[in-house]
Amino acid sequence: MLPSFRAAAFVFLLFVATWAAWLLFGKDAPQGVEPTPDAPPAVEPVPDDLVLPEAIDLPDPQPRITNLETVEDKTELVADWLLDFSDKLRRRDFSSAARWFSPRFAGHSLAGLPVSGEERLHVDARRRTWDAAAAGVVDRDAFLAGIEELIGPWTRMESALWKVKGAEFQAGDGERWGKIKLFLHMTGTRADGGVSALGGWGWLRVAREEGLWRIQRFQLTSLAETWHEGALFSDVSAAAGIAHQGLRFGQPGNQSFAWNGAAGGDVDGDGLWDLFVPSDGRNFLYLAREDGTYSEEAAERGVEHPEGGTGAVFFDHDNDGDSDLVVGQVGWHDAEGSVGGRRLQLYENDGSGHFEERSAALGLDEPVVAYSLSVFDYDSDGWLDVFACAYGRVEAEHNNSWTEATNGSPNALFRNLGGRGFEEVAERAGVRGNQWSYASAAADFDGDGDVDLYVANDYGSNRLYRNEGDGTFRDVAPQLGVTDVGNGMGTSWGDLDADGRLDLYVANMSSTAGNRILGRLGDEIDPDTLTLLRKLAAGNTIFEAEADGAFSALPSSAGGVNASWAWSVSLCDFDLDGRLDVFNTNGFVTGDLPHDT
């Protein structure tokens, strides 16, 4: 049970503010216009009489504001204000960026630091660490010039982020100021085509000067650069013919984030990998050509409609040697206007790469609010079956809990009847569930010869369904330590430590705001609840398989888990060195402003 208003406030901020921060703090601002109204109208010159301190020492506010709501109001205002500043850095508009600083600013310079260490990383990347303790103290103009010196050689600025990780504010009727724990991160393209990333930590003192927030002090605690000489990957979407541009989220015609997914397979049997992309309005089927380009042929091949698909998988449902296609459909409303799912769409390949939609004829006529699909032979009969992760019907009813929601739509398991059709057997098999299931991954994790299933659930704990070998499954997630309570968005199996056992990667959302609030509520919440809430805000998890069959979660300090607003994850040996790498999609709204997460 969540104690008191403060814990309830945390839950509200963690989920509602995280999912809708852009609505709370920037919804009335036109695109491209700064939503924060109190940036100074002009840059004041650095005073001639400014005397820089020999060292930057930022004491904590005494007394500090302890009211949670007041602190969060101020914190979010400053966080949003610094995102506007980040946007100026991304544009390399240093003259405008100066408006965020007090003319009497003093802080550690980011340039000219002695190198304290260098190391060569994976894929020939390199990392350089600078000695932050040796940073010199400079004024505002020299501080911005130092940033310009660091990123000046970049041919393109990819991103800039100055993010509030913690904040405390001075209480009382005197000067209004706060001490901000800051994470700074900037990425760009080098002249040789490689990528460079600057990352560091520090502290800011921000204060109201004549009614305006300004940065008065900056204390650097760490700074490092990671880079790669030459490009590892190049974006060839436009050149290859698959760069379809959809409507931005929130624009008329695109009010939902449910349309997602892609599937790869050899559609026409020519030995080349083709690509199917479901989308709002219509679907796309890109057929590969020998010259590396693609031809879009969804309409000609019979898979253009129905639109609005989610997860999609190519598989040979009838064992005739060609790739058929199954596509999940959320649906939302049926023909009578009632809220519900839409049946899966199964397109049968005629052997030449042309498809016929045969869902109803093959028994896939049960509505499923399907967000993603897994295809595997669960009963070991030689025919591939289909598991559909079903989410909740959000237009009808929101999740009934943030920590263990039980009002999700039931999952579906369609057993393949020898290529002649399918029957839905989820309840009989023990995998129907009532969670808000988002993604699944199938593998024989225990090496007993049959395929098991892990299901990542939003708003609650996950399931590890061990295949009993008799057509049924048993949830063993609690006893094996992989419930991973959180906002499960994606999952994948793979041997990450090359010990011969399958490990598990689970993608969850993380919350900076939630972690900030928990830092203030630690003494007011019972330990079990605090542990639960910290897990909800923690982000991704790597579960390492142990020799006894159980799993242990690696600490976040092990790396590879910080993906912020995470979605699907793929484990693959991208550089062919024999070790699995991790690719994790992240973000919610993709746009030009740092507020677009």
KOLDOZA-690071 format. One record per residue: x, y, z of N, C-alpha, C in turn. Coordinates in steps of 0.02 Angstrom, whole numbers, plus 50000, padded with zeros to 5 digits. Atoms other than C-alpha are relative to their C-alpha. Last residue first. Layout:
BEGIN
XYZXYZXYZ...
end
This chain:
BEGIN
499595005049967505995064548695500044993749958500245006050034505425079748598500434994350023500605002249963505805093248728499704993849968499805004749947507555094048651499414997750042499884996749936506735101848497500224994950052499414995850002506905095848317500175003050068500064993350030505725081248323500645003950007499384998350035505515062948368499905006749965500144995550056504175060248500500665001849968500725000150008504395045048613499795004249940500324993750018506215040348627499254999249994500244996049944507145023848624499715006549975500344993950023507645009448511499745003850061500624998649965508874997448591499705006549973500314994350033510304989048498499315001150031500694998349983511384977848606499785006149960500094993049985512984968948552499265001350012500644996850013513324950348559500015007350021500344998049939515134944648551499355003749982500175005749959515964934548412499645001750065499425001749959516854949248333499874994250046499755006750016515614950948190500644998250037499334999250028515384969848212500354993349988499994995250054513484969348235500695000549967499294998750008513434953448338500115004649940499715002250063511584954748379500755001549999499335002249985510444957248527500304996949938499745005550041508904967348481500714998550022499295001149994507844978248595500214994149957499775006850017506134985948577500764999650002500515004150033505575001348673500304993249984499805005850040506565012048795499404996449969500675002350018506185029648859500084994249951500524995149987507895031748943499314997149982500284998150064509115019448863499415004750007500284993349997510275016349010499765002249931500705000249981510514997449018499675006949999500445003150049512164993648932499265000250016500084996950065513274997349081499504996349956499685004550049513874986749227499935002649929499324997850012513465001649339500374995549951500004995150055511634997249318500705002549984500094993149977511944981849425500035004949941499384996349996511724965049338499865007050026500024993750035510124955749381500675003650009499834994449957510404937749431500035006349958499704994250033509554922849350500185005250053500304993649982509104905249406500375005749963500624998850037509564889149318499655006450017500555003749969510864883249445499335001049966499925007250012512324888349333499424996050029499545003349953511724906349331500024992549986500185006849980510934915849186500544997050044499475004850018511304934449184499814993150026500015005949956509784945849185500514995049975499675005850028510104962949106499994994550052499705005049956508834976149154500344994649958499915006750027508244992349073500364995450049499815001150070507605007649165500114992749984499305001850010507675011649352500204999249927499664994350031506075021549384500694998249972500434997250053504935006649419500355005749963499975004550058506354998049514499585002949942499354999150032506535012949630500064995649938500034993850038504665012149664500675001449965500455000750058504754993849713500015006349957499665004450047506264996449826499594999149936499464996150030505405011149910500384995949948500304995550049503845000849937500535004149965500245004150055504844987050021499695004449945499485002550044505844999350126499754996049940499735006349974504345008650198500474997049949500325005850031504175026250131500314993750029500714999849986504525042650222499624994049972500125000849928506415042050242499264999550017499715006149973506735038750057499854998850073500515003749964505505052049998500284993950037500294995949947506725065449941499534996150045499464997649958507845054149837499765004150058499835005349953506285045749774500575002050046500494999949946505735062149697500174994750052499904993949960507325063849596499535000050060499415000949959507225045649539500135006250044500145004849947505445048149480500594998950046500424996749950505875063949384499854995350058499584995449962507315055149297499605003450055500284993549984506125041249247500495004050042499704997249939506605025149160499735007050010499924992849997505575014949038500355002050065500514996549960505924996549026500095007549992500034992750008506884985448905499415002850039500684997449996507274967648963500025007649996499994992649999508854958248914499275002449998500624996750017508944939748959500085007650006500164994549956510424927948965499395003749972500374994350026510514911248876499855005050055500694999549974511874899748942499675006249973500415005650024513454894248849499295000050025499895005749956514614905448950499584993949980499675005650035514814918548814500174994250046499345000949969514384933248929500364993849973499624993849997512914939948828500704999250028499455001749955512174923248777500485006050002499355000650033510554929748702500544998450052499555004949972508694931648736500665000149963499645004350047507724947448695500454995350038499595005149969506444958748778500334995749946499675004550047505434974348745500444995050035500144998050069504264987048825500304995249949499665004250049504124981849007499795001749930500384998750061503554996349116500354996349943499864993650033504154990149284499545001049941500584995449998504244974549391500195006749970499804993650027505694963549335499425005049997500654996550004504854946649367500105007149975500044995850060506534938549323499315003349993499764993149989507124930649487499955004649940499364999150034507024912049446500255007250001499505004449970505684908049577500685000749967499824998449931504654923349531500564995750028499644993649992504774920949342500175001650072499465001049950504294902549344500395006450011499634993949987502604903949256500514998950056500054998149930502084886649199500445006150011499464996049973501704881949019499885001450074500174994849951500624868648937500645003550024500474995250029500714857848781499795005450048500645003450011501474842848870499485004649970499925005650046503304848048866499374996249984500015006349963503164858649023500064993949955500375005150037503684874448931500064993450037499605006050016504274887249057499554994849967500395006150007503284903449047500454994249979499585004850035504324917849113499634993449999500115007249994503114931749156500544996149961499965003950061503394950249188499904992550014499485005150003502834960949333499954996049936500015005649954501824976949321500584995249990500354999049936501274992249227500014993950045500024993149977501834986349053499635000150067500644996649989502184967949033500105007250022499904993649966503664958848957499355003850004500474994850019503294940648914500125006250042499984994449952504624927148915499565005549973500244993550022504234910748824500055005150057500324996249946504964893248827499855007149976499924992750003505364881848680499595003350055500614996650023505634863148704500085007550011500245002350065507244852948706499345002949978500335006649993507704853748891499674997849935499665005350036509024867448870499684993250004499775005149952508364878749008500294993849965499514997249954508214894548900500294994750047499935005649954507384885748753500535001950051499365003550004506914902248671499994994150049500025007249992505404913348638500694997049992499435003250033505354932148663500014992650017499825006749977503854942848707500604997549961499535003650043503284960848698500164993250029499744995850054501944972648763500464996249952499415003050031500804963248881500225004049939499944995750059499604973648986500654997949964499554994349995499224959549108499965004349936500434994149998497714947949113500425006350009499814994249961498554931549067499485005649998500494994950019498214919348925500135006550037499644993850016499824909348943499515005749983499784996449940499224893449030500355006549987499275000649994499144881748879500275003850060499835007049989497264879148896500754999250012500225001849933497014897848917500184992750016499624996649949498084902148765499804997950071499935004649944497344888748650500355003350059499754995949945496694898248497500004995850064500494999649947496544886148350500315003950059499764998849932497454888148186499424999550049500344994749963497254882548005500305000550070500694999350024497704869247878499635005750034500034995750059499594870947900499305001149973499715003350059499664855948017499965004149936500315006550011498474863448143500264997049935500025001750071499554878048202499764992849991499665006350016499134882948380499894998349926500325003550056498664901148401500414993949981499525004850027499154907948572499634995949947500265005450042498214923748622500574995649977499555002250053498514936348762499684994349961499685006649996497034942948860500464998649941500345004750045496704961748862500374993350001499785000050069497394970549015499594995249958500584999250044496404973149175500225000749927500315006550014497644965949299499405000649953500644999350034498884980249324499734993249979500225006850017500264976349448499315000349969499505005049981501314991749490499814992849985499354998350029500425006449409500514994550012499454999549952498714998949441500625002149963500284999449933496994998449358500535000150055499725005049955497695002049184499755001250072499284999549988496545013449085500224994650049499825000349929494825008149024500765000350007500555002049958493865009748861500175000550074500574995650014495025019548749499414998350044499934993649966496505011248832499435004849985500444996050043495974993648785499975007050029500664998249974497454985048866499605004149950499954994349954498894976248778499305001350028500574995550002498894959148698500065005450054500024996049939500514949948661499435005049993500144992950006500114937748520499975003350068500204997049936500894920348514499935007549990499964992749993500924911548345499755002150068500584997149967501294893048310500115007550010499904993849962502544885548188499345002950024500374994550030502264867448135500045006250045499734998450065503494853248170499645005649963500315004450050502504845448312500235001649929499495004350032503614852448450499694995149950500175007049984502144859448551500434994949963500035001249927502804877348563499864992750017500355006549996503414878548384499964997950072499585005649979503864897048378499574993750004500165006150037503194913748312500504994550021499445004750001503174928848426499764993749965500115007050014502014943748397500654996150008499435003350031501854961648456499874992649997499464995150008500534974448506500624996949969499325002650006498984963548480500505005749990499684993449999497294969248545500754998949999499444999649953496624952248490500285007149996499694993449992494944948848405500554999950054500134997449933494684930248370500335006850007500574995550001494564926148183499835002950069499754994249962496254918248154499465005450004500195000249930495424901848103500275005650043499535004149962496294899047937499885000150075500025006850026494854905047828500454995350040500635003149980494674920647935499974992649979500075000549927496494925347918499384996250020500405006049986496694921447732499884999150075500184999449929497394937447654499514994450016500734999949992498164932047488499845000250074500335002249939499974936247448499245000349994500664996849998501124937647299499594996750056499964993549967502974933647321499365003949998499664995250044503084919747191500065006950032499375002850024502684905147306500395004749955500155004950052500854909347331500634996849970499584999150059501234917647498499854994649949499705006150023499824917547626500365001249934499944999750073499444933947714500394993949977499525004750026498854931847894499975000049923500045000650073498024947047973500554995149978499374999950035497734945648160499874999449925499645006350008495974949348217500685001049966500125002250068495454966648273500404993649991499435001150043495284971548454499794998549929499775006950001493874979348552500614999449956499285000549993492934995248589500214992750002499795002249934491174994848521500764999450002499764994549959490815005348368500214998150070500574997049965489704992548280500215005850045500444996950049491084988348154499405003550032500265004750050492344985348294499505003649955500735000250007493364998748381499804994749948500374995349958495144998348455499244999449992500714999750013495914988348311499625005550034500294997649937497614984048382499255000649994500444994350010498144973248234499705002050068500434998349944499594961048230499595006249985499954993149976500274955648061499515001050058500544998849952500644938047998500135006950031499954994049958501634935247839499415000450047500654996949989502014919647736500095005750050500124995849941503784915647680499305003049998499974992750012504014901247558499795003750063499364997550023504504882947577500035007449985499945001050072502804874447584500635003349971499425004250017502854871947772500064998549926500245006350029501084879047794500574995549976500525003149958501464893447915499794993249974500305004850046503134898147838499474996050037499885007049982503584913547937499634995549952500015004750055503724932447912500144993050027499505005350005503284942148069499904996149935500065004050061502354958448104500574995049998499485005050011502014968548262499874995949938499494999149948500844983448243500574995049986499715005849967499674985448096500515001850052500024999549927498685001148058500284994250037499464996149970498264997547877499974999750076500194994049962497164983747808500605003450033500544999149951497854984347678499824993350032500064992849985499424986147571499495001450055499944999049927499814967547579499945007450020500605001849962499244961147408500045001050075499905006549970500894960347310499444998050048499955005250051500484974447189500044993050030500645000650035499864985647330500024994349949500525002649955501374982447442499344998949963500505003750038502634984447301499454997150043500595000549956503954997147357499424996949960500594998050038505554993447259499394998950044500625003549987507184992847356499445002949956500594995749992508994997447323499384995650008500044997249933510564987147355499425004750011499564994149994511014984047172499965003350068499305002049995510314966247179500475005950008499715001050066508574972647218500744998450009499294998550011507644970847382500204998549928499665005750028505744971347388500715001949982499414998150039505014984547504500374993749978499595006050012503254980847564500565001949953499484999550050502354995747642500374993349995499395003649984500704996347736500495000749942499845005550046499345009447722500634996550024500174997850067498515023647818500104994749948500664997050000499405020847983499855002749931500044992949985500895009547955499285002350000500694997849991501484991747940499985007350019500094995049948503264989747871499265001750005500704998049994503764974247772499945004950059500214996649939505584972147718499265002049996500514994950012506434960647593499745002750067500414998749941508064950947615499535005849987499894993249973508794944447452499485001350055499415000049957508934925847407500165006750030499424998350041507744927347259500645000350041499555005650010506334918047346500615001349958500085002850067505004931447323500514994649983500695000650023504694936647503499954996149935499935000750072506414933647579499314998549971500015006850026506134940047755500075000149924499545001350055506124955347867499964992749979499835007150008504714961747976500454999349940499715001550066504344978948045500154992649999499815006850018503434986448193500304999649931499295001349996502465001648245500144993049976499815002950064500775009948244500764999249999500065007350002500225011748425500274997149934499335002650006500865029548453499994992449991499865005949962499175037348418500714997649989500114998849929498615054648366500174994050043499555004349962499265054448188499955001850074499895006350035498005061048063500484995350034500625003050024498075079048122500134993849957500284996450057499805081548199499344996749979500374994249977500155074848373499705004249944500485001449947501505062848317499685006450024499754999449932502345068948159499454998550050500214994049964501555062547999500315000050070500694999849976502525049347904499855006650034500084995149946504095050647799499275000450019500684997249995504495035247695499955004650060500044994449953506365033147673499315003249999500455002049946506385015747595499915005650051500714999750019507125019447423499524997950054500245006850013508925013947449499274999849982499685002650060509605031647429499744993049981500244996450058508335038347553500294997149936500715001250010508665024947683499745003449936500105000350073510555025247663499264999149983500715000150015510995030647840499905000449925500214994250039512815026047865499264999349984500615000950039513475014548000499855006449962500175007149993515185012848082499394998349957500695002049984515775029648016499954992450007500355002950056517605034448026499324997350021499744997150061518665037248180499684996549940499785005150047517595032748329500225003549936500064998650071517315043748480500254994049960499965006550034517035044048667499915001249926500205000250070517405060148760500094992949975499665005050042517485062248948499735000549929500104998850071517065075249080500404994949960499715005150045516875074149269499855001949928499735005649961516515085249420500284994549957499915006150038516265102249338500294994650045499455004049972515595116349447500034993449963499965006850028514535129449360500624996750029499395003849989513965145649443499954993249966499504995849967512695159549412500674996450008499475004249972511525151549286500535004650029499364999650032510005162749262500504995350035499525005349981508155162049298500645000949961499825004750052507295178849272500484994850027500575003950022506315189849393500164994849947500504995450029507675202949413499434996149967499724993350002508925189049443499535004549963500434995050031508165172549497500345006850005500334995249956509505159949535499565004649958500454995850040510375144649466499615004550048500394995649957511895136649546499595004349954500164993150018512435122449436499705003550061500504996649959513315106249478499905007149974499804994049964514275094149369499435002750041500434998349944514285078249269500255006450033499714998149936515005073649101499475001650052500455001149943514765067048927500345001950065499734997049939515485071748758499504998850056500484998549947515065060348612500385002750061499684998249937515965059048446499465001850050500444996949951515375050048289500405001550063500135003449937516405045948137499565004050046500615003850004516235053447964499834996150063499865006350034518045059247953499394995549995499844998750069517525077247992500144993649961499324997650012516705071348152500125001149925499665003650053514825069748175500685003349988499944997050066514085075748339500394995649952499755004650051513525071248514500025003549933500034997150066513295081748671500314995249950499845004950053512895075848847499915003449933499944996950065512765085349010500254995049949499705004650048512095078249172500025003549933500064999450073511785091449305500354994349964499565005450022511415091049491499894999249925500245004850049510595107949520500544994849986499425003850019510805119249671499774994049959500005007249994509415131849684500664997049979499505003450039509125150349708499974992550013500275006350023507835162749769500524996649955499845001650069508665176549868499744993149982499444996650030507785180550031500094998149927500234994250038506045176050091500565003649965499984993549967506445158450150499815005649953500634997949971506915141850073500075007050031499964996249938508375138749957499315002150023500104992850005508085125549824500015003250069500214997449935508695107849798499975007649996500064992949987508835098949631499795001350072500174998949930509295082149556499985007550012500045006549968509605074549385499825000650074500034999749927509255090249284499914993050028500585002849967509775087649103500065000350076499824998249932510905097648989499404998150042500465001049945510675088848823500335002050066499714996849941511435092348654499484999450055500424998849942511135082048498500385003750054500575004649999511745078248323499535001550059500185000749930512875093148290499374995750003500714999949986513605090948117499894999050074500344997650060515315094248045499255000350009500535004450024516115092948216499665003049939499795004350056517755102548231499444995549973499884996450063516925116348334500194995549942500445002750052516265104448468500105003449932500065007349997517645106748596499614997349941499365003050018518115124548549499964992449998499934999350073516295130048550500664996949977500445005050030516125123148727500075000149924499715006549987517655133148779499574994449971499475000950049516985148848695500334993250009500335001950063515405146748799500514999049945500315006549989516445146848959499684997549935499485005150007517535161148897499734993050008499805000150070515995171948870500554994849988500515002850046515245167449038500254999449929500634996450002516795170249144499544997049948500064995150054518165157549177499335003650007500624996149990518795146449318499995005649949499924993049981520105133649264499335003550006500354995150041519805115049265500115007150027499524995050024521155104549350499665005549959499744996249943519935094649457500485005449979500454994549983519005089649299500265004350057499934998849929520485079349239499585006150019499634994049981519925073849067499995000850076500264996949939519445056349013500445005950018499524995649968519725050548833499665003150061500284995949946518805035848760500565003850033499524997649951519145027048597499655004450051500164993449972518105016448480500525001850053499474995050012518975002248391499795007050020500054997750070517384991748387500485005749984500285004550049517464989848578499955003449932500605003649984518525001948675499824995249945500315002350063520285008948671499424995450019500085007250008520755018548827499684998549933500255001850066521385035748875499954992449996500005007050020521655043549046499734999149930499815004349944521925059649142500004992649982500275006750007521975071548994500244995750059499505005350012522325089449045499664993249998499875004349943520865101449024500544994949985499334999349973520965115348896500174995650059499455000650048519105116548866500675000650036499995006850026517625112948980500594998849953499985000650072517935128749082500024992649980499445003950027517425128549264499954999649924500055007350000516225142249313500614996749970499325002849995515935160549349499934992550003499885007249997514365170049297500754998650009499475001249950514305188749332500134992650010499394996750024513325192249171500594999250048499904993649967512105178949234500625003349970499494999049948511905165449107499955006950031500175004249943510415159249005500485001150059500554997049963510565173748883499804995950062499754995649947512275167648830499445002950042499895004049940511445153448734500245004350058500645000749966510805166348609500084996150065500204993349981512585171548562499334999850036499694998249936513125153348567499805007150023500184992949997511925147648431500255002750068499374996249994512775131048402499885007549996499974995850060511065124048349500665003949996500065004650057511275110048475500045003949935499365003350011511915122848600499974995449940499554994950026510355133548578500694996949987500164999050070509275117948599500455005349968499715005550038510155113848761499885000849925499294998550006509685131048828500354994649959499974994550049507855127048792500735002249988500095003250065508125110548882499995005349944499365002550024508855120449026499944996249935499604994250018507225130149046500694997949973500254997950066506235113949046500415005949973499845005350048507305107149188499785002049930499304999350016507195123849281500214994749948499924993650035505295123649273500735000949978500235000950069505255105149315500075006449960499555004450036506335108049469499794999249927499394996350016505335123049528500474995749958500194994550045503675113849520500625003849977500085002750067504505098349592499785005349950499355001750028505155108049742499924997449929499664993750016503455116049775500684998549967500334997050058502535099349765500375006449978499895003850061503765090549878499725003549939500665001650028503785103750016500094996849931500155007149989505545102750088499324997949972500725001250006506275119250029499884992550006500255001750066508065120450091499254999150001500395006250002508725129650241499744998749930500145000549929510135130450199499615006150024500464995049972510385127250013499864998550074500705001850005511885115949981499575005650029500315002949940513575124049956499284998249988500734998949998514315126449783499714996750061500265004049945516205128949784499255001550007500735000150001517025135049625499774995150054500305006750003518845139649652499245000750000499465004850013519975154849629499734992949993499755003549941518465166349616500554995049980500155007249998518315177449463500284996950063499425003449973518295196349489499824992650007500105006949978517055205349378500664997050024499755000949932517425224049373499914992950026499274999049999517295225349184500294998750069499774993749969515555217849190500765000450002499655001849939515185203849065500285006450031499285001350004514015211448938500274997950068499634994749966512125209348954500744998549998499425002349964511335198348824500365005950031499374998050029509575203548774500574997450043500084997650069507765198348796500665002049968499884992850007508155187648949499955002349928499334999050024507365170148948500115007449988499594995449961505785171049054500734999949981500054992950017504435164748936500525004550034499854996649937504865146248933500045007549988500584999849957503935138148787500145003750065499815001749932505295142748661499405000650046500004994149957504495142948489500174997950071499424995950011504965129648360500045006250043499395003550018503245121948353500565004949988499965002050070501965133048438500664996549986499484996550038501965132748629499984997749928500294994150031500325127948713500515003749956500535001650047500845110048749499715006149964499884996850063502545114248823499424999449951499554994449999502605110449007500095003449933500054995949941501175098649049500405006449994500654996849996500955091448875499975005050058500034995150054502815088348850499325003549998499644993949980502875080249019499955005349946500304994050030501525067948965500355006450021500355001350064502165050248989499775006549967499535002950047503435055449120499674998949932499534994850023502265067449208500494997149950500364995050039500875054449216500475005249973500335002650060501985039949262499665005349959499615005050035503285046049385499684997949935499474996850038502375061849432500404995049959500284995550050500775053049481500555003049956500285004250052501685038949568499725004349944499465003150039502735051449664499724996049942499734994850043501215061549714500574997249958500484999450056500415045749781500245005249950499895005850043501985042849884499525000249941499354999350033501885060649951500144994149954500064996150062500015059649984500665000249963500044992749999500255046150113499955003249931500164995749944500825028250107499985007349981499594994050005500695017149953499815004850056500434994150000500005000050000500445006250000
end
